[in-house]
Amino acid sequence: MTARLDSLWADRSASKNRLYRLDRDVRTDVCVIGAGIAGLSVARCLREAGREVVILDRRGVGCGETGRSSAHVSFALDDRLCALQDQHGEEGALLAVESHRAAVDLIERWSTEAAGFTRVDGYLLRAPSSAPDLLEREAETARRLGVEVHADRVPALRIDGGRALRFPGQARIDPLAYVRGLERAFRDGGGRLLRAEATAIEDGDPCRVITSAGPHVDCRAVVVCTNVPFHRRVAYHTKQAPYRSFLLAFEAPRDLLPDALFWDTGDPYHYLRWIDAAGDAGLLLVGGADHKVGQREPDEVPFRELEAWARAHLLGLGARQHSWSGQIIEPVDGLAYIGRDIGARNVYVVTGDSGNGLTHGTLAGPLIAALAGGEDHPWRTVYDPARKQFGREWIKENANVAWQYHDWVAPAEGGGVDDLARGEGRVLRRGLRLCAVHRDGHGQLHAFSARCPHLGCAVRWNRIERSWDCPCHGSRFEAANGAVLNGPAASGLEPIDPATLGERDASE
Ligand code: FES
C-alpha cells in the first residue's frame, strides 16, 4: 500500500533514479544536501565557479517536493506584490521581483527540450473573500516595481466575473524533467551525486556531514537544500509553517482556457495551468485547498472540496485523471530563507519555499555561490535567514503549534487494535504512552511511538496518503516502517512491538 500519491510528473517520467551509495568517507570542497531544484541549482552555480561539489540525497533526484510541484514559474509572486511591499518595503519588494525574474530567465536558459519550458501569461483573479479593490492595489504596486501588468478578463473562469490582472512573461515546465536535465549537466561537468541520509552537520573548517549509514563527508562548506533544515531543531521552525497543497488533473477541451497560469486571492487559494498545450484536448491541473500538515479531517475532503470548486467555477471539465499532494513551507513574511545559516561559519541553507519553490530554489544558485565564495550579493539581505520577524502571522503560527501538544492530555481516539481495518491507522493510548498503529493491506500491524522525534508532538494518521504526520512542524513518516518522508525530523519513529499493545487499559 503506497504511502504517497505519485505526482503526474513522476508517472510521465520514463527515466529512473540511479544513485550510488556513499560507501566510504569523502573529501570535497562543498557538500550540497538535497537533490531537488534548490540543491541542483546551487550545485550548478558552484561548479560554474570552479568548486568541487558532492550532492547527497536520501532518495533520488526530484523525489522530494520538486517532483510534486504544480510548476508555475512566476515572478508575479502569489503572496502578492502589495503584501511583499508591506512586509519588506519597496526596496525589498524590488529585490524580490528582480531575483525571481532572474530565476525565471535562468530556468529558461538551463531547460532541456524535455522540460517543456514555455512562456505564458499569468492571471490573478480576485476571490469573493478579498477586498474589492485588491486587484487595483496589486496593479499599482506591480507598476511601481517595474512588473508589466494589464487589466483583463478570463470569461470562462467564474470568479468575480472573470475580472483579472494579466502578467506577461511567466512560464510553465515539467519540474521533474527539468531537474533531471540539471542532474545530467552536473554529472557531465564532473559533479558527484550519491545516495545517503545526512543526519547531522558539524560546522567548522573543515565541516563534516554525518550520515546514517556511517560514512561522512569532510568539506569546506555545506549547503542544506532539504526543503526544511533537519540539522536545526528550533531556529527556522518558529518562523515558517508547513502546509499540504492538493492537486488534481482533469481532462478538458483545449479551448476551455488560454495556455496560461491562473491563481486567485482566496485563503486557501486556488491555482490552475495546462500540463501541456498540444492537441484539441489536454490535462488541466487544478490545485489548492491547502491546510496545515496533520491538522485536517483525515479523509478525502480536500480533494472533494477542490473538485467541487473546480466544477463550480469552470464548466466543461472532463474526468479526473490524477490526484496528489505536496508540502509547502510558508515563511511568515512570504520570502524564503537563503544564505548563511544562523550563527554558522560555513553552513548555508535554502528553506521556506512559500509556494514559489522553483524560483526560490533557482535564485538560491547564484546567491549561495557568491556567499560561499566569500563575496557579497545584492539579494543577500532580503533572503537573510537571520532576519527578525515577530508580527501577527508569527504569533498566529506559533500559538497554533503550542496548541498541538494538547494531544498528549486529550482523550484517546475511539477503537482499538482489533477493529483497525486494513489500510488504516490510529493513535492509541497505553498508559502515558501514545502509540501510532497501522494495519497494512495484508493485515499486518506496524506500531511506533507517536512521539515525533523532532520536538515531541504526537503524530496523526493521514488517511489520504497513509502516513503519520506531525501537526507541529510538518514532519511526515512512512506508515509501514516509520521512516522520515518530510523533515525537520532527522530520524524515524521509534518502533514498538505490536504484541505489547494488548487490550486498551483502564486509563483510556
Ligand atoms: Fe516538530 Fe514534529 S515536526 S515536533
Residues whose N, C-alpha, C, O or C-beta is under 5 A from the ligand:
A	BS01	FES	C452 H454 L455 G456 C457 C470 C472 H473 G474 S475
